[in-house]
Every structure is written in C-alpha cells, then in structure tokens.
Amino acid sequence: MPKPDLQELEAFASVARHRSFRLAADALGVSRSTLSHAVIALERKLGARLLNRTTRSVSATEAGDALLRRLIPLLRDLDETLDAVRSDAGNLAGTLRINCGLGAAAILLETTAKTFAELHPGVELDLVTDGRLIDIVDAGFDAGVRLRESVPQDMIAVPFGSDVRFLAVAAPGYIEAFGSPLVPDDLHRHRCIRHRLPSGKLYRWEFEKHGQELAMNVPGSLTLDDNRLMVAAAVGGLGIAFVAEYFALEDLRDGRLVRVLDDWCPAYPGFCLYYPGRRHVPSTLRAFIDVLKRQNTE
C-alpha cells in the first residue's frame, strides 16, 4: 500500500481545521481542485473516509478526527525543525500571517513592515485586516493585533505604538448649521454616522469623563463599516463620526474636520501584538517582534 505524502497530509489537516475547502485552499495558497484531489488520494491510500462533505459544510469523520489529533503535533514538530534549520542558516523564509484591524495595519506598514522587509527579504508578510475578533490559533495565524485591553489573557502581548484615542469629529459647516454637542446626550439631537462592526452589530460610542463612563447607541441615517469612509462622510458634512484619531489627523490638521466632545474622549492603552505562548514561536515571528520592540524604544 503506497504511503501518504506530506502534501496530502497537510491538505487534509488544513481542510479539517478550517472545515472548508475554500478557506483551506486560501491558507495553503493552492486551488480547491488541488486540495480536493490531495484529500481523495489520502483517503484512497488509507482506505478510510476522513471527511464528510456536503454542498454547505465539511466535517471530519471519526477516523478523520483521530488522524487529525495525532497529525497536528507531528506537522508542528516538522515545521519547528525546518524553522530551526532556516534560522541557524541565517536565511529566514516563509510566510508570517498576522490578523489585525485596518488602523493597526497602517501603523505597522509605516514603521515595522519596511524595516522587517529590508532585513528579511525572504519572508512574506501577510496582514489580514478583516477586523473580526477571532481565535488566531484556530484560524491559522502566527499572531494578532488588538488594543491592549482586548488581548486574550492566555496570550503573550507585545505593546507597540502610542496610546489610542477615539474622537467625535464633524465638518465646520455641519457645526455652523447644527451646533456642537456639549455632552454626549446631545448626540441624540444630531446626525451621527454610525459604525457597523464585522459581526454585524452597531458600535456603541464610548465616552469617559471624571470617572463617568458612557456607551451609547446613537441615531443616524448613515451607517458605514470603514473608518476612512466615516471620515470622508464627516468631511462631506453628513454628520458627526466617531473614529480612531489616526484616520482623522490629516483632516483635523487641514481644518476640514473639528473635534467635538473632546473632553469626553480620553486616550486608551494602544495596540499589542499577541501570540500563543504555549507553543513554538516561529523564527519569522521572533524576528518581527525584535524589529517591533527595537522601534518601540527608539
């Protein structure tokens, strides 16, 4: 009986973990057809069905579950061994996958990413900015980026950058026409540009002053899911937006936007790169963290 090859085993493990041929194919950088043929070949060689397939879902069979439990640590050990060889040779290669929001990605691109690319040209940096709060281990990421207060407790966190503020901003013309809110409750009489989160829920605007914390749903006839679009809408006079300061800085400097309720918008601890501490840290991630820490102390 022919033995399974590594490509077939990796294909099965990826499909079983993602429960999707499409997501697994994207993660491995191959076509769904290639992935399907690899899994079928593995099942044929083992003489067992490993996956239950329907038009809407994929799940491991009992035999598939048993194989996956034993296969994952073996593949991880192999990755660590190959990773150590590359590291010892001083020539890093491979892909470093980091899940983060758009604002954090922009900061990394302006700072760490350039230096990292110059030092390690053989590493492909894959920044995924879908904005969802996911389990980075289950989703196959090496690391993630969140605000410090949102990092899971079982993760190792590496702070970077400065504190973060979320600001309420509006165009001067809007303020002239409708006035400026003096307290958060005044927003109920204004046009607000609301923010829809990746989960589908509307973001509740959060304010704080003298220890008083407020989280409120605001009224509005416009809802968007991107900070840049919210800033553009505010510049266009469509209402008051509540966005991360980073996205509004240029328009604030040039006078296209003004701050409102500024004394209700304190700074919060900034971003952290985080990763699981219970498993091997890839040399590509260690190298990225080294650059991140070095730039954070400069």
C-alpha positions as CSV (number, residue, x, y, z in Angstrom):
1,M,0.0,0.0,0.0
2,P,1.5,3.4,-1.0
3,K,2.3,5.7,1.9
4,P,0.6,9.2,2.0
5,D,2.9,12.1,1.1
6,L,3.4,15.3,3.1
7,Q,1.3,17.4,0.7
8,E,-1.7,15.1,1.2
9,L,-1.4,15.1,5.0
10,E,-1.1,18.9,5.1
11,A,-4.1,19.3,2.7
12,F,-6.3,17.1,5.0
13,A,-5.2,18.9,8.2
14,S,-5.9,22.3,6.7
15,V,-9.4,21.3,5.4
16,A,-10.3,19.6,8.7
17,R,-9.2,22.6,10.8
18,H,-10.9,25.2,8.6
19,R,-13.9,23.0,7.9
20,S,-13.9,24.5,4.4
21,F,-12.0,23.6,1.2
22,R,-12.1,27.3,0.1
23,L,-10.6,28.6,3.4
24,A,-8.0,25.8,3.4
25,A,-7.1,26.4,-0.2
26,D,-6.6,30.1,0.6
27,A,-4.5,29.3,3.6
28,L,-2.2,27.0,1.7
29,G,-2.1,29.1,-1.5
30,V,-3.4,26.3,-3.8
31,S,-6.6,25.7,-5.7
32,R,-9.6,24.0,-4.3
33,S,-9.3,21.3,-7.0
34,T,-5.7,20.6,-6.0
35,L,-6.8,20.3,-2.4
36,S,-9.7,18.0,-3.2
37,H,-7.5,15.7,-5.2
38,A,-5.0,15.5,-2.4
39,V,-7.6,14.6,0.2
40,I,-9.2,12.0,-2.1
41,A,-5.7,10.5,-2.7
42,L,-5.1,10.3,1.0
43,E,-8.4,8.6,1.7
44,R,-7.7,6.1,-1.0
45,K,-4.3,5.3,0.4
46,L,-5.6,4.9,3.9
47,G,-8.7,3.1,2.9
48,A,-10.9,5.3,5.1
49,R,-13.2,8.3,4.6
50,L,-11.7,11.2,6.5
51,L,-14.2,14.0,5.7
52,N,-17.9,14.3,5.5
53,R,-18.7,16.6,2.6
54,T,-22.0,18.3,1.7
55,T,-22.6,21.3,-0.5
56,R,-22.6,23.6,2.6
57,S,-20.2,22.1,5.1
58,V,-17.2,19.9,5.7
59,S,-16.5,18.0,8.9
60,A,-14.1,15.3,10.0
61,T,-15.3,11.7,10.3
62,E,-14.4,9.7,13.4
63,A,-11.4,8.3,11.6
64,G,-10.6,11.9,10.4
65,D,-10.7,13.2,14.0
66,A,-8.4,10.5,15.2
67,L,-5.9,11.2,12.4
68,L,-6.1,15.0,12.9
69,R,-5.3,14.7,16.7
70,R,-2.1,12.8,16.0
71,L,-1.2,14.7,12.8
72,I,-1.2,18.2,14.2
73,P,1.6,17.8,16.7
74,L,3.6,15.9,14.1
75,L,3.3,18.6,11.5
76,R,4.0,21.2,14.1
77,D,7.2,19.4,15.1
78,L,8.2,19.2,11.5
79,D,7.6,22.9,11.0
80,E,9.7,23.7,14.1
81,T,12.6,21.5,12.9
82,L,12.6,23.1,9.4
83,D,12.2,26.5,11.0
84,A,15.2,25.9,13.2
85,V,17.4,24.9,10.3
86,R,16.4,28.1,8.4
87,S,17.2,30.2,11.5
88,D,20.6,28.5,12.0
89,A,21.4,29.2,8.4
90,G,20.6,32.9,8.9
91,N,18.3,33.0,6.0
92,L,14.7,33.4,7.1
93,A,12.0,32.4,4.7
94,G,8.3,31.6,4.7
95,T,5.1,33.4,5.4
96,L,4.2,35.4,8.6
97,R,0.4,35.7,8.9
98,I,-0.9,38.4,11.3
99,N,-4.5,39.3,11.9
100,C,-5.2,42.9,12.7
101,G,-7.5,45.9,12.2
102,L,-7.0,48.4,9.5
103,G,-5.6,51.1,11.8
104,A,-3.0,48.8,13.4
105,A,-2.0,47.5,9.9
106,A,-1.5,51.1,8.8
107,I,0.8,51.8,11.7
108,L,2.8,48.6,11.1
109,L,3.2,49.5,7.4
110,E,4.5,52.9,8.3
111,T,7.0,51.5,10.8
112,T,7.9,47.9,11.3
113,A,7.0,46.4,8.0
114,K,9.5,48.3,5.9
115,T,12.5,47.6,8.3
116,F,11.4,44.0,8.5
117,A,11.3,43.6,4.7
118,E,14.7,45.1,4.4
119,L,16.2,42.8,7.0
120,H,14.4,39.6,5.9
121,P,13.5,39.8,2.2
122,G,12.8,36.1,2.1
123,V,9.8,36.4,4.4
124,E,6.3,37.2,3.0
125,L,4.3,39.3,5.5
126,D,0.6,38.6,5.2
127,L,-1.5,41.2,7.1
128,V,-5.2,40.3,7.2
129,T,-7.4,43.2,8.1
130,D,-10.9,41.8,8.2
131,G,-11.4,43.4,11.7
132,R,-13.0,40.4,13.3
133,L,-12.1,39.2,16.8
134,I,-11.1,35.7,16.0
135,D,-9.2,32.8,17.6
136,I,-5.8,33.3,15.8
137,V,-4.7,29.7,16.5
138,D,-7.8,28.1,15.0
139,A,-7.7,30.5,12.1
140,G,-4.1,29.6,11.3
141,F,-2.4,32.9,12.2
142,D,1.0,33.3,13.7
143,A,0.0,36.4,15.6
144,G,-2.7,39.0,16.0
145,V,-3.0,42.7,16.9
146,R,-5.6,44.2,19.3
147,L,-6.0,47.0,21.7
148,R,-4.2,46.1,24.9
149,E,-7.5,45.7,26.9
150,S,-8.8,43.2,24.3
151,V,-5.9,40.8,24.2
152,P,-6.9,37.3,25.5
153,Q,-5.4,36.5,28.9
154,D,-3.7,33.3,27.7
155,M,-1.7,35.2,25.1
156,I,1.7,36.8,25.3
157,A,1.4,40.5,24.4
158,V,4.0,42.9,23.0
159,P,2.9,46.6,23.2
160,F,3.8,49.0,20.4
161,G,3.0,52.5,19.4
162,S,1.4,55.2,21.4
163,D,-1.9,55.4,23.2
164,V,-5.1,55.4,21.1
165,R,-7.9,57.9,21.1
166,F,-11.3,57.6,19.5
167,L,-12.7,61.1,18.6
168,A,-16.0,62.5,17.7
169,V,-15.4,64.8,14.6
170,A,-17.5,66.9,12.2
171,A,-17.1,69.3,9.4
172,P,-17.0,73.0,10.4
173,G,-20.0,73.6,8.1
174,Y,-22.0,71.0,9.9
175,I,-21.3,72.6,13.3
176,E,-22.3,76.0,11.9
177,A,-25.6,74.6,10.7
178,F,-26.5,72.3,13.6
179,G,-24.3,73.5,16.5
180,S,-21.9,71.5,18.6
181,P,-22.9,68.9,21.2
182,L,-21.7,69.8,24.7
183,V,-22.4,66.5,26.4
184,P,-22.8,63.0,24.9
185,D,-26.6,63.0,25.4
186,D,-26.8,65.9,22.9
187,L,-25.9,63.5,20.2
188,H,-29.5,62.3,20.2
189,R,-30.4,65.5,18.5
190,H,-27.7,65.2,15.9
191,R,-27.0,63.3,12.7
192,C,-24.5,60.6,13.6
193,I,-22.5,58.5,11.2
194,R,-22.8,55.0,12.7
195,H,-20.2,52.2,12.5
196,R,-21.2,48.7,11.7
197,L,-18.8,46.1,13.1
198,P,-17.7,43.0,11.2
199,S,-20.1,41.0,13.4
200,G,-23.0,43.0,12.0
201,K,-23.7,44.8,15.3
202,L,-23.6,48.6,15.5
203,Y,-20.7,50.0,17.5
204,R,-21.7,51.8,20.7
205,W,-19.9,55.2,21.1
206,E,-17.9,55.1,24.3
207,F,-17.1,58.3,26.3
208,E,-15.5,58.9,29.7
209,K,-15.0,62.0,31.9
210,H,-14.2,62.3,35.6
211,G,-14.7,58.6,36.1
212,Q,-18.1,58.6,34.4
213,E,-18.3,56.1,31.5
214,L,-20.9,56.0,28.8
215,A,-21.6,53.6,26.0
216,M,-24.4,54.7,23.8
217,N,-26.3,53.9,20.6
218,V,-26.5,57.0,18.5
219,P,-29.2,58.0,16.0
220,G,-28.2,58.4,12.3
221,S,-29.4,57.9,8.8
222,L,-26.0,56.7,7.5
223,T,-24.1,53.6,8.6
224,L,-20.7,52.6,7.3
225,D,-18.2,49.8,8.1
226,D,-14.9,51.6,7.5
227,N,-13.1,54.4,9.4
228,R,-11.9,56.0,6.2
229,L,-15.4,56.2,4.8
230,M,-16.7,57.6,8.0
231,V,-14.1,60.3,8.0
232,A,-14.9,61.1,4.3
233,A,-18.6,61.3,5.2
234,A,-17.9,63.7,8.1
235,V,-15.7,65.9,5.8
236,G,-18.7,65.9,3.4
237,G,-20.9,67.4,6.1
238,L,-23.1,64.3,6.5
239,G,-22.9,64.2,10.3
240,I,-20.7,63.5,13.3
241,A,-18.4,60.5,13.1
242,F,-16.7,58.6,15.9
243,V,-13.4,57.3,14.6
244,A,-9.9,56.3,15.7
245,E,-7.8,59.5,15.8
246,Y,-5.3,58.1,13.3
247,F,-7.8,58.3,10.5
248,A,-8.8,61.9,11.1
249,L,-5.5,63.5,11.8
250,E,-4.8,64.9,8.3
251,D,-8.3,66.4,8.0
252,L,-8.1,67.8,11.5
253,R,-4.7,69.5,10.7
254,D,-6.1,70.9,7.5
255,G,-9.3,72.2,9.1
256,R,-11.7,70.0,7.2
257,L,-12.8,68.5,10.5
258,V,-13.1,69.8,14.1
259,R,-13.3,67.8,17.3
260,V,-16.4,67.7,19.3
261,L,-16.9,66.4,22.9
262,D,-13.1,66.4,23.1
263,D,-13.0,66.3,26.9
264,W,-15.1,63.2,26.8
265,C,-12.6,61.3,24.6
266,P,-9.7,60.1,26.7
267,A,-6.7,58.1,25.5
268,Y,-6.5,54.4,26.0
269,P,-3.6,52.0,26.0
270,G,-2.6,51.3,22.5
271,F,-2.0,48.2,20.4
272,C,-0.4,44.9,21.2
273,L,1.0,42.2,19.0
274,Y,-0.1,38.9,20.7
275,Y,0.7,35.3,20.1
276,P,0.2,32.0,22.0
277,G,2.9,31.2,24.5
278,R,2.2,27.5,24.8
279,R,3.7,26.5,21.5
280,H,6.8,27.1,19.5
281,V,7.3,30.7,18.3
282,P,8.3,30.7,14.6
283,S,11.6,32.4,13.8
284,T,9.9,34.7,11.4
285,L,7.6,36.0,14.3
286,R,10.6,36.3,16.6
287,A,12.4,38.4,14.0
288,F,9.3,40.6,13.5
289,I,8.9,41.1,17.3
290,D,12.6,42.1,17.5
291,V,12.1,44.8,15.0
292,L,8.8,45.9,16.7
293,K,10.5,46.2,20.1
294,R,13.5,48.0,18.8
295,Q,11.4,50.6,17.0
296,N,9.2,51.0,20.0
297,T,12.2,52.0,22.2
298,E,13.7,54.4,19.7
